[in-house]
Amino acid sequence: MAPHDRSHGEPAPVPDPLPVPVVDNHTHLDIVRDDLPEPLLADGHERVAGALALAASVGVDRVVQVGCDLESARWTVSVLDDYPAMLGAVALHPNEAPRLAAQGVLADAQAEIEALAAHPRVRAIGETGLDYFRTGEDGVGAQHDSFRWHIDLAKRTGKALQIHDRDSHEDVLRILAEEGAPERTVLHCFSGDVAMARECADRGYYLSVAGTVTFKNARGLRDAVAITPLDRLLVETDAPYLTPSPHRGSANASYLVPHTVRRLADLLSVDVATLCATLSDTSEAVYGPW
């Protein structure tokens, strides 16, 4: 698959390395912007290898590559065996579900996702969930049906579930309760408040924190993270989106995870090495060994 291209500003500089390696548990290596560092702009194998090497140089030595439409899911599965540092997740993004349903091909797309998910290095079903920001009321039913199907797929395959939740907190939690959440359920790019964080922790879900936690206007998210048990937290980029401060406006990539980790350590009043070790252990508890 040819990567998607985006054009923006200058590359963010490489941060100081973390003392203990961690996992970026949600990234999109198939989406390329032209404001990434040079190693991340090569073609094919060289680009992916460069991205993983740059991330490893700052202590981000493992990633979960997420394919959330058919094209990116196919690409994800096609490269997994080439990179020991990479595991995969595949699903149909909630914004894909209404489009595919309107075309009458949602069931066919789901069947292909299920086939791709059988790859042993695909360790999660995601990102699935609900998104009321880009999909109007007429697409909500298709999103709900697709979300329920993905929950069932995660349980049938014994894989983790990665959830996209945008402007849909109440319905996401309700549907998870109705269907019965998989044993390992991850709220990708968690955006809820303190009450939601407590409920998720009580249910045994994992909260994956992106660069948004470093944003000036994210006080509510920081308050939520601060009360979350350490062993319920994961860290991610959602690259190339959600670049952490102080580099908002540049493309995000796994090598920028240290900014988010250090902000989390401050919020949680733990030293960076302890947090890194816990994040690493929790990632392997959710996704298995790399």
N, C-alpha and C positions, 0 to 999 in steps of 0.2 A: 504494500500500500504506500502511495506517496504521502508523506506527512503533510498535515495542514500547515500553511504558512501564516504568520502574523508579523506585522511590522510595527515597531515601537522605538524606544530610545537606546540608551547605552547599557552595556552589560553591567550587572552588579559585581563589585569586587569580591574576591574569595575571602571568606572570614577565617578567623583562627580556628584550628582544629578542635574538635571535642576530645576530652580525655579518654572516653570509652565509646566504642562504635555503637550507633543506633540504626534504626530502620526508618526509611521514608515509606510509610505504609499506604500511600496513595499518590501516584504520579502518572502523568500521561506523556510518555516519551515519544509517542507517535505525533504529538502536536509540537511544531517547531516555530519559534519566533526568531526574527533576525537580530534581536538584541541580546542574544546569548553569547557567552564566551566562545572563542574560536573552536575549542575542541567539541563543542556541542552543535556546530554548524556543518560538520563534514557530512558526507553522504553514507547511507547504509550502515554497515557494521562499524565503520570508523566513528560515526556520530554517536551511536549507542554506547560503544565501548568507551569513547571519550567522556560521555556524560557520567557513566558509572565510575570511571577512574577518577574524575574530578571530585565526585561526591565522596568516594572512599578516601581521598587525600585529606578531607576535613572530618573524617570519622562517621560518614554515612555510608556504610559498607554493604547494605542490603536495601532493596526496594521492592514494592509491590506495584507492578505496572497494570493499569486499569484500562480495559477496553469496554466502552459503554455504548457502542453501536456495532452493527455487524462488521463494518470495515475495520474498526479499531480492535474488535475482539479477534477477528481473524489474524490481524497483524500481531497482536499480543501472543497468541498461541504459536505463531510461526517463528518467533524469536526466543521463546522461553528456554529451549534446550541449548541455546548458544551462550547463555550468560548465567553462570552459577550464582551471581549476586541478585538475580531477578526471579521473583515469583509473579504469578498473574492473577487477575480477577476479570471476569467477563459477565456482562449483563446487557440489558437494554435500558438506557437512561429513561427516567420517567417522561421526559419530553419527547422521546422516541415513540412511546407507546401510542399516544393518540394519532400520530402521523401514520404509523404502520397499521393501526386498526382501521383508519379511514381508507387505506388502500386495500384492505382485506387480506393483508399478509402477516398480521401479528403472530398467528399460530405458527406459520412457517419460520418466522424469525426466532421465535422461542425455541422451536425444535433445533435450529442450528446452534443457538446459544447452549442448549443442553448438551449437544454433541461436543462443542468446544470445551465445555466445562469438565468433560471427562479426562482431559489431559492431566497427568499427575502433578504437574507444576502449576496448574490453576488451583489456587487454594481458597478462593473466595468467589462468591456470587455478588457482583456489584460493579458499578454502583446502580442500585435500584432504589425505589422509594417514591416520594411525592415531591412535586414542584409546582406550586400555585403562582409562582412569579411570572413564568413565561407561558404556561398553559392555562387557557381560559376555562370557564365553567363547563363548556361542552366537552372538554377532554378529561375531566376529573374521573369519570367512570372507567375509562380505559386505563388511566393511571392506577386506580385502585385494583382493578383486575390484574394488571401486570405485576404490581407489587406483591399481591397475594401469591401469584404464580412463582415469583422469584423466591419468596419465603419458603414455599413448599420445595422448590428445587434445592435450596441450601440444605434443608433438612434431609431430603432424600439422598443427597450426595455426601452429607457429612462435612460440608465446607462452611467456612465463615460467611456471614452476610454483611456486606457494606452498604450502608443506607445513605442516600442523598435526601436531605430534608430542607426544603426552602419554603418558608411561609406556610408550613403544614405540620407544625409540631403535634398538635392535638390528634390529628388523623393518623399520623405515623405511629404514635404510641397506642392509639386505639386499635389499629389494624394488627400491630404486633401482638397485642394482648389477645385479640380475637383468634388469630391464626396460631398463636404459640410461637414465640421467637426461637430461632436456632440457639443452640448452646453458646455459640460465639457470635454475638451481634455487635457490630461496630457502627456508631453514628459518625459517619465521615464528615469532616469539616463542621464539627459541632457548633451550633449557633443558638442554643437555648439559654434559658436563664437559670438561676440558682434552683428553683423548684424543679425544673426539668432535669437538671443534673442530678439532683437527689433521687428523683424517681428512676432515672436510668441506672444509677448506681445500685439502688435497691433491687432492681430487676436483674442485675448482673450484666448489664450492657457495658461496652467500652466506648469511651469518648475520644475521638481522634481530633487533635487540635492542630489547626493550620496557622499560617502566618497572620490571620485575622486577629489573633490574640495580642499581637504587637501594635495594632492600630490604635490611634488616640481615642477614637470614638467607641472602643470595644470594652468599656468598663463593665457592662453587664456580663459579657463573656468571661472576663477575668475573674469576676466574683464567682461565677459558676465553676470555673476551673479550680479556684482556690479551695472549694469545699469537696472536690472529687477525690476519692481514695487514689493514692499513687498507682496502685496496681490495676486501676480501671482506665488509665490514660495511655494513649498512643500519640505519635506525632506524625505529621504529613506536610507535604507541600501543596497538593492539588496542582502541581506545576503543569503548564507554565503560568497559572493564575495565582492570585492571592500572595504576592511577593511580600515578605515581612518587611516592616520598617527596619532600617531607614532607607530601604531601596524600593519603595512602592513606585510603580511606573516602569520599572525594568521587568524583564521576564523572570519568572520564578523557575528554579530547578533544584534538584536534590542537594546540591552543594550549599544551598542557603539555609538548610535545616538548623544549623547551629544558632542562628539568630532566634528562632522560635524556642529551641531547647533552653537557651540561657534565660529568655524571658519567663519561661515556665518555672525554671529553678528559682528565680526571684519570687514569683507568685506563691510557690509552694514552700518557700523557706527551706529548701534542701540544697546541698551542694551539687554542682553540675555532674560530677562523676557518679554520685548515687542515683540521680535522676536518669542518667544515660543507661546505667546498668539495669535499672528497673524497666525502662522503656524497651530495652533489648529483650529482656526476659519475657515481658508481656507480649511483645510482637511474636516471639516464637511460640508462646502458649496459644496465641490466636491462630497463627498461620502454619505452625509446624517448623521444622528445621529447613534451612535453605539448602 
